[in-house]
């Protein structure tokens, strides 16, 4: 039964801990719920938002529409062979619990994505990634409910049009689909990905490294740099790492030979937004209830009672100073409503 509630506080539903309300709020626990909801009169015109764990959203004020909270649970093995497992995971499952579960089973693939906050249904939307791995590398398909047709659809990984922190669900099809499940291919003989510098260093010269070892090291690195949202509210990286033309990167390199650059397919270069922000003097900065994390300048934090406006104000100041100093435009990674 659908139970649409009014005037619901979103405080427990966003990791930046914005104290705002939703006009309407409904928990979605099955595809059936989506069918019922979307067949209601006036549904297509309604302002609405699908919310998972709220770990990548900034509510700049009350949400004047309907929040659909993904509560579709369940994990099942679709097929198992001698070397791999195809696993279907419903969208409401916790990402960190999933990673822990697969490691416990000895199935490799997700270990570098340990401790990323959020739910499984949101993972493909921005193609979550960390420490050398992006979730697209493990995804076979994505199952979604199409609000336009009222039908379930299956997207192959190719059809998802994955890119750096991007997919069709964040671009051309934004808001059209509710991701109900994600199907992963995991390996029983995992090839470890130790391309991320600090991870490589940690295991240099070590033999018989396991997925559990990698997961534990990723957790250690994360905890050393990134604030736990339960202790200091945040949404992880607030901006994307900018991808710029070689000419601009070269210009920056002339003045700052130590700038971290990551070559991309096609000749462009990705810069480290955290480094750019730190160079502009923001790291550890605090004004009132908002600030820039002292160990990772890409993370904006709420020290308690920050409002969306205060966070946006700080974000704009950071963007302006990075542009003035380096000529680089920083785009938010967080979704702002
Ligand atoms: N750096 C600084 N100062 C800082 C932060 C970073 O100089 O304050 C430098 C680092 O020394 C390093 C480079 O910038 O040379 C990159 O830093 P780091 O490896 O910490 O990663 P990142 O590029 O800042 C990205 C992701 C993170 C992910 C890490 C690890 C984006 C927007 N962010 O951050 O993802 O955990 O790599 O793979 O791509 C997230 O998306 O929310 C997130 C936390």
Boltz pocket constraint, residues with backbone or C-beta under 6 A from the ligand:
constraints:
  - pocket:
      binder: B
      contacts: [[A, 129], [A, 130], [A, 131], [A, 132], [A, 196], [A, 225], [A, 226], [A, 235], [A, 236], [A, 237], [A, 238], [A, 239], [A, 240], [A, 241], [A, 260], [A, 271], [A, 272], [A, 273], [A, 274], [A, 275], [A, 276], [A, 278], [A, 283], [A, 293], [A, 295], [A, 296], [A, 297], [A, 298], [A, 333]]
      max_distance: 6.0
